[in-house]
Amino acid sequence: MMHPPFPSADPQPLQPDQDIARWDRHAASYEAVFERLTDAFAAQALDLIEPIAGAALLDLAAGAGGAALQAAARGAHVTAFDASAAMVTRISARAAGASIVAEQVDARLPLPRPDAAFDAALSCFGVVILPDPVPALRDLHRVLRPGGRIAVVTWTEPGRYELATRLWTAVERVRGAPPPPGPVPAQLRYTDPDALAALMVAGGFGAPSVTRVEAPLRADSARALAAVLDFAPGMAALLGGLGPDRAAVEEAFAAALEADQGHGPVALGAVAQIAVATRA
């Protein structure tokens, strides 16, 4: 049975990363490129909601399943929801033998589980990109048992997200100007710790603890990374918008990174924050 969508408080057009259909084209590249970074943050989020051995854990907007696999390896019984059919297929393939159930579920709709069905919940760069995350957080509150813990991961200090800053610098070198300003990316709406805390409270949780964490995005080489920068819909749209300058921008990105870190493996810094709350 299909549920009606929650009413959205955000009437703006969908950004590329909010377009579910686009994610189906990026499941493999996201896993290969970006999951190396998100897994590092997911591990720290799981640390903050331990113990989870034997717990029923919901991973909402689970992507290709990196965080779900980590949770299962720690002994949790994981339900992984993602709106992208390709992502769910990939989770199921990777979860062979693990205690993971993957389902295609749109987080903008009421979650197909009864009240108090889970002991813990996680959303790693997932719920925060929804046009309106508040209803989804309220539903996460509903499906958590009293005393259950939730961790929500999002960005902070975007000026220290080195992949983006190096890409903008490459665009400026090629075009003589930075990319034109556009709407704030959905995933950057809660970079301020107070904004993230307020979001959790609006979702029905008590005041959360917010922890700042750092991790590197690693790649085999600068040129290998430059060749797969379109690992997500937003990045693909940005690169596609460069038109005939795209190849020159990718070359400038790779050359500058090689100059700094050489021709072998590279690492680009990033800073996130993790809000942890307990369901009263």
Rosetta blueprint (number, residue, H / E / L):
1 M L
2 M L
3 H L
4 P L
5 P L
6 F L
7 P L
8 S L
9 A L
10 D L
11 P L
12 Q L
13 P L
14 L L
15 Q L
16 P H
17 D H
18 Q H
19 D L
20 I H
21 A H
22 R H
23 W H
24 D L
25 R L
26 H L
27 A H
28 A H
29 S H
30 Y H
31 E H
32 A H
33 V H
34 F H
35 E H
36 R H
37 L H
38 T H
39 D H
40 A H
41 F H
42 A H
43 A H
44 Q H
45 A H
46 L H
47 D H
48 L H
49 I H
50 E L
51 P L
52 I L
53 A L
54 G L
55 A L
56 A E
57 L E
58 L E
59 D E
60 L E
61 A L
62 A L
63 G L
64 A L
65 G L
66 G H
67 A H
68 A H
69 L H
70 Q H
71 A H
72 A H
73 A H
74 R L
75 G L
76 A L
77 H E
78 V E
79 T E
80 A E
81 F E
82 D E
83 A L
84 S L
85 A H
86 A H
87 M H
88 V H
89 T H
90 R H
91 I H
92 S H
93 A H
94 R H
95 A L
96 A L
97 G L
98 A L
99 S L
100 I E
101 V E
102 A E
103 E E
104 Q E
105 V L
106 D L
107 A L
108 R L
109 L L
110 P L
111 L L
112 P L
113 R L
114 P L
115 D L
116 A L
117 A L
118 F E
119 D E
120 A E
121 A E
122 L E
123 S E
124 C E
125 F L
126 G L
127 V H
128 V H
129 I H
130 L L
131 P L
132 D L
133 P H
134 V H
135 P H
136 A H
137 L H
138 R H
139 D H
140 L H
141 H H
142 R H
143 V H
144 L E
145 R E
146 P E
147 G E
148 G E
149 R E
150 I E
151 A E
152 V E
153 V E
154 T E
155 W E
156 T L
157 E L
158 P H
159 G H
160 R H
161 Y L
162 E H
163 L H
164 A H
165 T H
166 R H
167 L H
168 W H
169 T H
170 A H
171 V H
172 E H
173 R H
174 V H
175 R H
176 G L
177 A L
178 P L
179 P L
180 P L
181 P L
182 G L
183 P L
184 V L
185 P L
186 A H
187 Q H
188 L H
189 R L
190 Y L
191 T L
192 D L
193 P H
194 D H
195 A H
196 L H
197 A H
198 A H
199 L H
200 M H
201 V H
202 A H
203 G L
204 G L
205 F L
206 G L
207 A L
208 P L
209 S E
210 V E
211 T E
212 R E
213 V E
214 E E
215 A E
216 P E
217 L E
218 R E
219 A E
220 D L
221 S L
222 A H
223 R H
224 A H
225 L H
226 A H
227 A L
228 V L
229 L L
230 D L
231 F L
232 A L
233 P H
234 G H
235 M H
236 A H
237 A H
238 L H
239 L H
240 G H
241 G L
242 L L
243 G H
244 P H
245 D H
246 R H
247 A H
248 A H
249 V H
250 E H
251 E H
252 A H
253 F H
254 A H
255 A H
256 A H
257 L H
258 E H
259 A H
260 D H
261 Q H
262 G L
263 H L
264 G L
265 P L
266 V E
267 A E
268 L E
269 G E
270 A E
271 V E
272 A E
273 Q E
274 I E
275 A E
276 V E
277 A E
278 T E
279 R L
280 A L
